[in-house]
Amino acid sequence: MYHSVGHTVSTRPSGRAEPGFIQALILLITSGLTVLVTAILGPSLPAMQAHFAGVPGADFLVPLTMTAPMLMMALLSVFAGELADRVGRKRLLIGATVLYAAIGTAPLYLESLTTIIASRVALGALEAVLMTVSTTLIGDYYSGARRERYMALQTTVAATSAFLLNMLGGLVASFGWRAPYAVFAVSLVLAPLMAAFLWEPPGRASMSAAQFAQDSMSFRPRRLALVCLLAVVLGIVFLMVPVHFGYLHEALGERSPARIGLAYGINSLGVVTGTMLFGWIIAPRLRLPLQLALGAALAAAGFLAMKAATGWGSLTAAGFVNGLGAGVLLPAMVTWNMRELPLSRRGMGTGAFQSCLFLGMFVNPLLVVGLEKQLMVPRVHVIGLAGLVLMGFALLALMLSWRRGDTAGATSRRRGQ
């Protein structure tokens, strides 16, 4: 149930079964599709660059096939959420899922690098819809502890998918640089499942003007702006290890791709562990400020330990600790944002959060490399600086918790949402 200002509405039409694991599974897998573009394509990029070696600027253009979708998600997720509020969720999600297969597999036959990049831009727009609407529907269908667990599992599925797809990408790439694009057709399996098992929840599209005005009374733009600002920071933090971990290992003299890959896998294991801890232990026992303080402290400790690392073992252990913190922070932020949004603004607010999160991810390399050159220090020192900033945030959240007298009990249970 969703409690709004002055009235309560059900998250399902009468006659429908209560949302269960099958609905959650469909939505979790759908949101996990967005990791395909970075996880499955990475191993094939060198071969793709060799294929287009004669194209001017290919060394710059080929990596755009991976980064362009992320930029589009940053730019368009908020608009995707607003569209979902206005026209409804289900049809928009099914349509985007079908198009995702068509656009995602287009490089199998496209000959021009320019048209391939254009297809990746279009794919990013579809990913904005998939991620935003699937996340919004989890918030629509579930509440309280179940919502928090599924939000945590969303990150778990993404991290696990990235780990498995990285290995699959290397295997599939052995059949040629075009072969990994065939994997995008998997979304066609989801579309009929969505049609059969999902339903349109109540929202702005089904509200009268009076109901919309009443529901919007609880909307707090300043609170959403704060959450979005923190989402940019979270995006920067979350992508720190995926982008820079290999460089840190090389700086310590580690050259083995297998050992570096294992270190990445251990970091992913940390993220998965953190999300599980959040959904089943942390969220039911700690209020929001303590959740944020714990997640930020763990992530900060990981960054600071990376700065002090002297070899593969200590650096890899630091990556695991940082993954734990990231795995706590992301679902804590997502569920916080979801609780604050009225039903009629839930899609837009979720999209705004996703836009800012992916904006932070997109600017991460620019920021870190820029600081490295501006401060004229090794990259690991910039990572350590990020740890100090996060530790300061953790202390602020802890002080806020003490001031409010937060000790235990989940926020969702206190609020009844």
C-alpha positions in Angstrom: 0.0 0.0 0.0 1.1 3.6 -0.6 -0.1 6.2 1.9 -0.6 9.6 0.3 -1.9 12.9 1.6 -5.5 12.4 2.7 -6.1 9.1 1.0 -4.7 5.6 0.5 -4.6 3.8 -2.9 -3.8 0.2 -3.7 -0.8 -0.6 -5.8 -2.8 -3.1 -7.9 -6.2 -3.3 -9.6 -8.9 -5.2 -7.9 -8.8 -8.9 -8.7 -5.0 -9.0 -9.2 -2.9 -11.3 -7.0 -0.5 -9.6 -4.6 2.8 -8.9 -6.2 5.3 -11.6 -5.5 8.7 -12.9 -6.5 7.9 -13.4 -10.2 7.1 -9.7 -10.6 10.2 -8.8 -8.7 12.3 -11.2 -10.7 11.1 -9.7 -14.0 11.8 -6.1 -12.8 15.2 -7.0 -11.3 16.4 -8.7 -14.5 15.1 -5.8 -16.6 17.1 -3.3 -14.5 20.1 -5.6 -14.9 20.0 -5.3 -18.7 21.6 -1.9 -18.3 25.0 -3.5 -17.4 25.1 -5.3 -20.7 26.6 -2.4 -22.6 29.6 -2.1 -20.3 30.0 -5.7 -19.2 29.6 -7.7 -22.4 31.3 -5.4 -24.8 34.6 -4.6 -23.1 36.6 -7.6 -24.3 35.6 -7.0 -27.9 36.7 -3.4 -28.1 40.3 -4.0 -29.2 39.1 -6.1 -32.1 36.4 -3.6 -33.0 39.1 -0.8 -33.0 41.3 -2.9 -35.3 38.4 -3.4 -37.7 37.8 0.4 -37.9 41.5 1.3 -37.8 41.1 3.2 -41.1 38.4 5.5 -39.7 39.8 8.9 -38.5 39.6 9.2 -34.7 38.7 5.5 -34.2 40.7 5.3 -31.0 38.3 7.9 -29.6 35.1 6.9 -31.3 35.2 3.1 -30.5 35.1 3.6 -26.7 32.0 5.8 -27.2 30.1 2.7 -28.0 30.3 2.0 -24.3 30.1 5.5 -22.8 27.4 7.0 -25.0 24.6 5.0 -23.4 25.7 6.1 -19.9 25.6 9.7 -21.0 22.1 9.3 -22.5 20.9 7.7 -19.2 22.3 10.7 -17.3 20.5 13.1 -19.7 17.2 11.3 -20.2 16.3 9.2 -17.1 14.4 12.1 -15.5 12.3 12.6 -18.7 11.7 8.9 -18.9 10.3 9.0 -15.4 8.1 12.0 -16.2 6.8 10.2 -19.2 6.0 7.1 -17.1 4.1 9.3 -14.7 2.1 10.9 -17.5 1.2 7.9 -19.7 1.7 4.9 -17.4 4.4 2.4 -16.7 3.6 -1.0 -18.3 3.2 -0.2 -21.9 6.2 2.1 -21.9 8.3 -0.6 -20.3 7.2 -3.3 -22.8 7.7 -1.1 -25.8 11.2 -0.1 -24.6 12.1 -3.8 -24.0 11.2 -4.8 -27.5 13.0 -1.9 -29.0 16.0 -2.7 -26.8 16.5 -6.0 -28.6 16.1 -4.3 -32.1 18.5 -1.5 -31.4 20.9 -3.5 -29.2 21.5 -6.1 -31.9 21.8 -3.5 -34.7 25.7 -3.5 -34.8 25.4 -7.1 -36.0 24.7 -5.7 -39.5 25.6 -2.0 -39.4 28.8 -1.2 -41.4 29.5 2.4 -40.4 31.1 3.3 -37.1 29.0 6.4 -37.1 25.7 4.5 -37.4 26.9 2.0 -34.7 27.5 4.9 -32.3 24.1 6.4 -33.2 22.5 3.0 -32.3 24.3 3.2 -28.9 22.9 6.7 -28.3 19.4 5.3 -29.0 20.1 2.3 -26.8 21.0 4.7 -24.0 17.6 6.3 -24.3 15.9 2.9 -24.0 18.1 2.0 -21.0 17.0 5.2 -19.3 13.4 3.9 -19.7 14.2 0.4 -18.6 16.1 1.4 -15.5 13.8 4.1 -14.4 10.5 2.4 -15.0 11.6 -1.0 -13.5 12.8 0.8 -10.4 9.6 2.8 -10.1 7.5 -0.3 -10.4 9.4 -2.0 -7.6 8.4 1.0 -5.5 4.8 0.8 -6.8 4.3 -2.9 -6.1 6.2 -3.3 -2.8 6.5 -1.4 0.5 8.4 -1.5 3.8 10.9 -4.2 4.3 10.1 -6.0 1.1 10.7 -2.9 -1.0 14.1 -2.4 0.7 15.1 -6.0 0.1 14.2 -5.8 -3.6 16.0 -2.5 -4.0 19.0 -4.1 -2.4 18.7 -7.1 -4.7 18.6 -4.7 -7.7 22.2 -3.8 -7.0 23.0 -7.5 -6.2 21.6 -8.5 -9.6 23.5 -5.7 -11.4 26.8 -6.6 -9.7 26.4 -10.3 -10.2 25.4 -9.8 -13.8 28.4 -7.6 -14.4 30.8 -10.2 -13.0 29.3 -13.0 -15.1 28.9 -11.0 -18.3 32.5 -9.9 -18.1 33.5 -13.5 -18.4 30.9 -14.3 -21.0 32.0 -11.2 -23.0 35.5 -12.6 -23.4 34.1 -16.0 -24.5 31.7 -14.5 -27.0 34.2 -12.0 -28.4 36.3 -15.0 -29.6 33.7 -15.4 -32.4 34.3 -11.8 -33.6 33.7 -8.3 -32.3 30.1 -8.3 -33.6 29.1 -11.4 -31.7 28.5 -9.9 -28.2 25.8 -7.6 -29.7 23.6 -10.7 -30.2 23.2 -11.0 -26.4 21.0 -7.9 -26.5 18.2 -10.0 -28.0 17.7 -11.5 -24.5 15.2 -8.7 -23.8 12.7 -10.4 -26.2 12.2 -13.1 -23.6 11.2 -10.5 -21.0 8.5 -8.7 -23.1 5.9 -11.5 -23.0 6.6 -12.1 -19.3 5.9 -8.4 -18.7 2.7 -8.6 -20.6 1.5 -11.6 -18.7 2.6 -10.9 -15.1 2.9 -7.1 -14.7 0.0 -4.7 -14.3 -0.4 -0.9 -14.4 -0.3 0.5 -10.9 -2.3 3.6 -9.9 -0.5 6.8 -10.8 -0.9 10.2 -12.3 -2.2 8.8 -15.5 -5.2 7.4 -13.7 -5.7 10.4 -11.4 -8.2 13.2 -11.7 -6.9 16.8 -11.6 -8.1 17.1 -8.0 -6.4 13.8 -6.9 -3.2 14.9 -8.6 -3.2 18.2 -6.8 -3.9 16.5 -3.5 -1.2 13.9 -4.0 1.3 16.5 -5.1 1.0 18.4 -1.8 3.5 16.0 -0.2 6.1 16.6 -2.9 9.2 18.3 -1.5 11.4 19.6 -4.4 14.2 20.7 -2.0 14.4 17.2 -0.6 14.6 15.7 -4.1 17.3 18.2 -5.0 19.4 17.1 -2.0 19.0 13.5 -2.8 20.0 14.2 -6.4 23.1 16.1 -5.3 24.1 13.1 -3.2 23.3 10.8 -6.1 26.0 12.6 -8.2 28.5 12.0 -5.4 27.4 8.4 -5.2 27.8 7.9 -8.9 31.4 9.2 -8.6 32.1 6.9 -5.7 30.4 3.8 -7.2 32.5 4.0 -10.4 35.8 4.7 -8.7 36.9 1.0 -8.5 35.5 -0.2 -11.9 37.4 2.6 -13.7 40.7 2.9 -11.7 41.4 -0.4 -9.9 43.5 -1.7 -12.7 45.6 1.4 -12.8 46.2 1.1 -9.1 47.3 -2.5 -9.4 49.7 -1.6 -12.2 51.2 1.2 -10.2 52.1 -1.4 -7.6 53.8 -3.6 -10.2 51.0 -6.1 -10.8 50.8 -7.0 -14.5 48.9 -10.2 -14.5 45.5 -9.7 -16.2 44.2 -12.8 -14.4 45.1 -11.5 -10.9 43.7 -8.0 -11.7 40.5 -9.6 -13.0 40.3 -11.6 -9.8 40.7 -8.4 -7.8 37.8 -6.9 -9.7 35.7 -10.0 -9.0 36.4 -9.7 -5.3 35.3 -6.1 -5.3 32.1 -7.2 -7.0 31.7 -9.8 -4.3 32.0 -7.0 -1.8 29.2 -5.1 -3.5 26.9 -8.1 -3.6 27.7 -8.8 0.1 26.9 -5.2 1.0 23.6 -5.3 -0.7 22.6 -8.5 1.0 23.6 -7.1 4.4 21.6 -3.9 3.7 18.4 -5.8 2.7 18.3 -8.4 5.5 20.3 -6.9 8.4 21.0 -3.2 8.1 17.7 -1.8 6.8 15.5 -3.6 9.3 17.6 -2.4 12.3 19.1 1.1 11.4 17.4 4.3 10.5 18.5 6.2 7.4 21.3 8.4 8.9 23.0 5.4 10.4 22.6 3.5 7.1 24.3 6.3 5.2 27.0 6.7 7.9 27.8 3.0 7.9 27.9 2.8 4.1 30.0 5.9 3.7 32.5 4.8 6.4 33.0 1.4 4.8 33.5 2.9 1.4 35.9 5.6 2.8 37.9 3.0 4.7 38.3 1.1 1.5 39.6 4.1 -0.4 42.0 5.0 2.4 43.2 1.5 2.6 43.9 1.6 -1.2 46.1 4.6 -0.6 48.1 2.7 2.0 48.2 -0.6 0.1 51.6 -2.1 -0.7 50.7 -5.1 -2.8 48.0 -7.1 -4.6 46.7 -8.6 -1.4 46.2 -5.4 0.6 44.9 -3.5 -2.4 42.4 -6.3 -3.2 41.2 -6.5 0.4 40.7 -2.7 0.3 38.6 -3.1 -2.9 36.4 -5.7 -1.0 35.8 -3.3 1.9 35.0 -0.4 -0.5 32.6 -2.7 -2.3 30.8 -3.4 1.0 30.3 0.3 1.5 29.1 0.9 -2.0 26.7 -2.1 -1.7 25.1 -0.4 1.4 25.1 3.1 0.1 23.3 2.6 -3.2 20.1 0.8 -2.0 20.0 3.1 1.1 19.9 6.1 -1.2 17.4 4.5 -3.6 15.0 3.5 -0.9 15.3 6.9 0.8 14.4 8.7 -2.4 11.5 6.3 -3.0 10.0 6.9 0.4 10.0 10.6 -0.1 8.1 10.6 -3.4 4.3 10.9 -3.7 2.7 8.4 -6.0 2.1 11.0 -8.8 5.8 12.1 -8.9 7.4 8.7 -8.3 8.5 8.1 -11.9 9.9 11.6 -12.3 11.7 11.5 -8.9 13.2 8.1 -9.6 14.3 9.3 -13.0 15.9 12.4 -11.5 17.9 10.2 -9.1 19.0 7.9 -11.9 20.0 10.9 -14.1 22.2 12.3 -11.4 23.7 8.9 -10.4 24.7 8.2 -14.0 26.0 11.8 -14.4 28.3 11.1 -11.5 29.5 7.9 -13.1 30.1 9.7 -16.4 32.2 12.5 -14.9 34.2 10.1 -12.7 37.1 9.6 -15.1 37.2 13.3 -16.0 37.2 14.3 -12.4 39.8 11.8 -11.1 42.2 12.2 -14.1 41.7 16.0 -13.9 42.6 16.2 -10.2 45.6 13.8 -10.8 47.0 16.3 -13.4 46.0 19.4 -11.5 47.4 18.4 -8.2 50.4 16.5 -9.9 50.0 13.5 -7.6 49.6 9.8 -8.3 46.1 8.6 -8.9 46.0 6.7 -5.7 46.3 10.0 -3.8 43.1 11.2 -5.5 41.4 8.0 -4.4 42.6 8.7 -0.8 41.2 12.2 -1.0 37.8 10.7 -2.0 38.1 8.6 1.1 38.6 11.6 3.3 35.6 13.4 1.8 33.4 10.3 2.3 34.6 9.9 5.9 33.6 13.5 6.6 30.1 12.7 5.2 29.9 9.6 7.4 30.7 11.7 10.5 28.0 14.3 9.5 25.4 11.5 9.0 26.4 10.1 12.4 26.1 13.5 14.1 22.7 13.9 12.5 21.7 10.5 13.8 22.8 11.3 17.4 21.0 14.7 17.2 17.7 13.0 16.2 18.2 10.2 18.7 18.1 7.5 16.0 19.1 4.2 17.5 17.2 1.4 15.9 14.2 0.5 13.8 13.8 0.7 10.1 12.6 4.0 8.6 10.2 2.3 6.4 8.4 0.7 9.4 8.3 3.9 11.3 6.8 5.7 8.3 4.6 2.8 7.3 5.6 3.1 3.6 
